[in-house]
Structure formats: C-alpha cells, structure tokens
Amino acid sequence: MRLVFCLLAFFALSQTAQAQGSGGSDLSNPVVMVIVLGALSLAPFVLIMLTSFVKISVVLSILRNALGTQQVPPNQVITGLAFVLTIFIMVPVARQMYQAAGTISNTRDIFSEASVKSLFEAGKQGKEPLRRFLAKHSHDKDRVLFMEMAARLDSQASQPPQVGREDFQVVIPAFVTSELKEAFQIGFLVFVPFIIIDMVVANVLLSMGMHMLSPSVISLPFKLLLFVLVDGWFLLVRGLVLSYM
C-alpha cells in the first residue's frame, strides 16, 4: 500500500492551500503528513514504473537518436518534458485515488489503532484507480504471462487471480513491459522517415563521388526541416497523450 501513497501525496500537497483557506483540517492531520513524507521516499520508483513516464521518455530518446542531433535536446530537457507530460496524464488518476481514499480520521495519536485502521483503509480504497489504470494500459498477453508465473511461484495459492482483477504483483510488470513494447513500436515509426532521408542523401553523395563527406552532416538539416514542416512535436505529444485516453 505504500506504493499507492506516492500518487496520493502529490495530489494531497496540491490541495493543501485550498483546505487551509476553507478552514479544513484534514490535510493538517499528522497521519496525512506521515503519509506524504513516507510517500516522497518512493516517489522516484512510482514516477518511473507506475506512470506513463517509461513510454514517453523512451520515445523521446529514440526521436533524438533518429534525428541524429547528438545531445540536442539535452537529457535534462528530455526528462523534463517526459515529467511534465506524465503529470498531465496522471493528474486525473491521482484525483480519483484521492477521492476514493476518503477522509482519514482526524487524530493526534498517529500510532493509535483508529489511525492505523483508517490509514490502511484509505490505502485499500485509493489503490483501485491506479490498479485500473495499470490494467487498462497493459496487454492481455503480458498479464496472462505474469499471472501464470505468479501461480507457479506461489504454488500454495488457493485461487489464482482472475483476468481483470489482478493485483499489483501482476499488473505492474505487465504494465512496464507493455509500455516498453509500445514505445519501441512508436520509435520504429519515428525512425523510418529519417532513415529514408539518410539513405537518399548517402546515395546522392556516392553518385557524385563525394566519399569524404559524411552523409549525416548533409542529412541533418533535411531531417530537421522535415520534422518542423510536419509539426513533429505537436504530432508526437498529441499521439502520446491520446494513447492513454
């Protein structure tokens, strides 16, 4: 359940100002603050493995290699753009998790039985939107594979999980592998037009006898021109975001 608290923390922090301005006291509860502080330690793992960050970052890296621009855009820009798009995509999921978790009982004794019970109940309810998101964007073939392997690893399981009701042990690896597969499929489509330009330029230079001139130097302006003319950033970002609709 600690994995669920990370996305809950991001949305909870964004709602703190509104809660304090309206006189609310739920987010000033020490139990909530413990959740937020504990979630921050797992934030990098959750951001990379349980969100759209994997596919977006891989596609953007493949695009840079296809353009042949070396370190342009730099790694900081690639990571920053992937992070911004990930937040844009995951905000609705975080909002659903925050609403599904409900209100944690307001008590100053964070180690009391009521606080612990309320904490785990909120985590149990808040994990469902995230689980649905991961299951929706993972391929059936991958989920079945990890379900079968989980059943083999846990031979004492009385009843294996059913398709559509898998737990995080199944949906997380299935989601990551599905995202990587889709990222490489998109990367292939991105690479094809730029490869064609490289081949055409190389053949032209060869026919002109310019063996000492690097084809990549000549083809780079044409690849940039093509990418700008088709409004590549708009199409790529639009396609990545719509793939999660």
VENCORMO-V98185 format. One record per residue. OMEGA is omega as a letter, one per 40 degrees, with the letter a starting at -180 (none if undefined). BURIAL is I if it has 9 or more other C-alpha atoms within 8 Angstrom, else O. Layout:
# VENCORMO-V98185
omega=OMEGA burial=BURIAL
omega=OMEGA burial=BURIAL
This chain:
# VENCORMO-V98185
omega=i burial=O
omega=i burial=O
omega=a burial=I
omega=a burial=I
omega=a burial=I
omega=i burial=I
omega=i burial=I
omega=a burial=I
omega=a burial=I
omega=a burial=I
omega=i burial=I
omega=i burial=I
omega=a burial=O
omega=a burial=O
omega=a burial=O
omega=a burial=I
omega=i burial=O
omega=a burial=O
omega=a burial=I
omega=a burial=I
omega=a burial=O
omega=i burial=O
omega=i burial=O
omega=a burial=O
omega=a burial=I
omega=a burial=I
omega=i burial=I
omega=i burial=O
omega=i burial=I
omega=i burial=I
omega=i burial=I
omega=i burial=I
omega=i burial=I
omega=i burial=O
omega=a burial=I
omega=a burial=I
omega=i burial=O
omega=a burial=I
omega=a burial=I
omega=i burial=I
omega=i burial=O
omega=a burial=I
omega=i burial=I
omega=i burial=O
omega=a burial=O
omega=a burial=I
omega=a burial=I
omega=a burial=I
omega=a burial=I
omega=i burial=I
omega=i burial=I
omega=a burial=I
omega=a burial=I
omega=a burial=I
omega=a burial=I
omega=a burial=I
omega=i burial=I
omega=a burial=I
omega=i burial=I
omega=i burial=I
omega=i burial=I
omega=i burial=I
omega=i burial=I
omega=i burial=I
omega=i burial=I
omega=i burial=I
omega=a burial=I
omega=a burial=O
omega=i burial=I
omega=a burial=O
omega=i burial=O
omega=e burial=O
omega=a burial=O
omega=a burial=O
omega=i burial=O
omega=i burial=O
omega=i burial=O
omega=i burial=I
omega=i burial=I
omega=i burial=O
omega=i burial=O
omega=i burial=I
omega=a burial=I
omega=i burial=O
omega=i burial=I
omega=i burial=I
omega=i burial=O
omega=a burial=O
omega=a burial=I
omega=i burial=I
omega=i burial=I
omega=i burial=O
omega=i burial=I
omega=i burial=I
omega=i burial=I
omega=i burial=I
omega=a burial=I
omega=i burial=I
omega=a burial=O
omega=a burial=I
omega=i burial=I
omega=a burial=O
omega=i burial=O
omega=a burial=I
omega=a burial=O
omega=i burial=O
omega=a burial=I
omega=i burial=O
omega=a burial=O
omega=a burial=I
omega=i burial=O
omega=a burial=O
omega=a burial=O
omega=a burial=O
omega=a burial=I
omega=i burial=I
omega=i burial=O
omega=a burial=I
omega=a burial=I
omega=i burial=I
omega=i burial=I
omega=i burial=I
omega=i burial=I
omega=i burial=I
omega=a burial=I
omega=a burial=I
omega=a burial=I
omega=i burial=I
omega=i burial=I
omega=i burial=I
omega=i burial=I
omega=i burial=O
omega=a burial=I
omega=a burial=I
omega=a burial=I
omega=a burial=O
omega=i burial=I
omega=a burial=I
omega=i burial=I
omega=a burial=O
omega=i burial=O
omega=i burial=I
omega=i burial=I
omega=i burial=I
omega=a burial=O
omega=i burial=I
omega=i burial=I
omega=i burial=O
omega=i burial=O
omega=i burial=I
omega=i burial=I
omega=i burial=O
omega=a burial=O
omega=a burial=O
omega=a burial=O
omega=i burial=O
omega=a burial=O
omega=a burial=O
omega=a burial=O
omega=i burial=O
omega=i burial=O
omega=i burial=O
omega=a burial=O
omega=a burial=O
omega=a burial=O
omega=i burial=I
omega=a burial=O
omega=i burial=O
omega=a burial=O
omega=a burial=I
omega=a burial=I
omega=i burial=I
omega=i burial=I
omega=i burial=I
omega=a burial=I
omega=i burial=I
omega=i burial=I
omega=i burial=I
omega=i burial=I
omega=i burial=I
omega=i burial=O
omega=i burial=I
omega=i burial=I
omega=i burial=I
omega=i burial=O
omega=i burial=I
omega=i burial=I
omega=i burial=O
omega=i burial=O
omega=a burial=I
omega=a burial=I
omega=a burial=O
omega=a burial=O
omega=i burial=I
omega=i burial=I
omega=i burial=O
omega=i burial=I
omega=a burial=I
omega=a burial=O
omega=a burial=O
omega=i burial=I
omega=i burial=I
omega=i burial=O
omega=i burial=O
omega=i burial=I
omega=i burial=I
omega=i burial=O
omega=i burial=O
omega=i burial=O
omega=a burial=O
omega=a burial=O
omega=a burial=O
omega=a burial=O
omega=i burial=O
omega=a burial=I
omega=i burial=O
omega=a burial=O
omega=a burial=I
omega=a burial=I
omega=i burial=I
omega=i burial=O
omega=i burial=I
omega=i burial=I
omega=i burial=I
omega=i burial=O
omega=a burial=O
omega=i burial=I
omega=a burial=O
omega=a burial=O
omega=a burial=O
omega=a burial=O
omega=a burial=I
omega=i burial=O
omega=a burial=O
omega=a burial=O
omega=a burial=O
omega=i burial=O
omega=i burial=O
omega=a burial=O
omega=a burial=I
omega=a burial=I
omega=i burial=O
omega=i burial=O
omega=i burial=O
omega=none burial=O
